[in-house]
Amino acid sequence: MKHSILIAASAAMLMSAAGAAAQTATSLFWRADSIQVKEIVSEQAVQYTFVGHHGPAVENSHCALRIYFNDSGAIDVYSKSGKQMELRKYLWYPTEAQQAEEGAGCDEYLVGRTVGLGGIALWDGSGEVKLKATKGRTARVGEMRGGSFAEMIAYGVPYKDEFVDISIRVEMKDGSRVAKVIATELNGRKVQFLTGVNFQKDEQVEYGRKYIAVWGVHPADVSQDPSPIGAGMWFKPGKFVMVEQTADMVRIVSKPASQISTEVVAASVKEDELNTAEKFFEYMRK
């Protein structure tokens, strides 16, 4: 009997330790019932208002990223202190009291009309093409080996006199603050993807042959007391034909391809590691 109790206690301790060690998580739900699900399939291509935190989301210890359930292809950021998992607890929108008393993070990143941090649009040779889905969308979240992912698929996107199906997948690995963004044309057609990092007025902006980094305060949106935050991307220069700074983005355009990938990072003054512009830019340069 004592032996059985010890085994049960040991198993419980192991399960508890495993839960404490987990450093990624996901969230996806309809706002009407708040029940967590793994997939939402919708013939209606825009469910931005009706899906929790406006689309599928995935987090690591330092930030959460959500993919908007609309035509924008945008990825938005929820900044954190790096100390806890928060998606399932706060559903992206903690109260001011929870931020002050529990150390909750905040939605301080303003995407606007851009693709945000590593979001995806297409390029037709002369301009940006948003992912306007004519045949519906599918949102997914789940676990993968060593981490978690969030995915959004747009079906029937008009592009250069044909229709393409585009997946945006954000992968996070346990124990890492870096997220991988993978954009895929699901039928193997070659397209030009547009991505990058957006910024706000007076933010510090730096980019080079392989990276983009921005740091500063975004306008008050959800947060009433916005703090400086960082957003960065690494990319493989041989896969892209254009890198340019516009009025609100450093954007890159790929060579024709059926798939591209980049790596993105978010940081905040509220964390212990990359809590200044100097530290963040040095991290991104490496």
Secondary structure, DSSP 8 states (H G I E B T S, - for coil): -HHHHHHHHHHHHHHHHHHHH---EEE-BBTTT--B-SEEEESSS--TTTBGGGS-EEE-SSEEEEE-SSTT--EEEEE--SSS--HHHHTT---HHHHHHH---B-----TTS-BBT--EEE-SSSEE----SS-EEEEEEEETTEEEEEEEEEEEEETTEEEEEEEEEEEETT-S-EEEEEEETT---B-EEEEEE--TT-EEEE-SSEEEEEE----SS-SS---EEEEEE--GGGEEEEEE-SSEEEEEE-SBSEEEEEEEEEETTSSSS-SHHHHHHHHH-
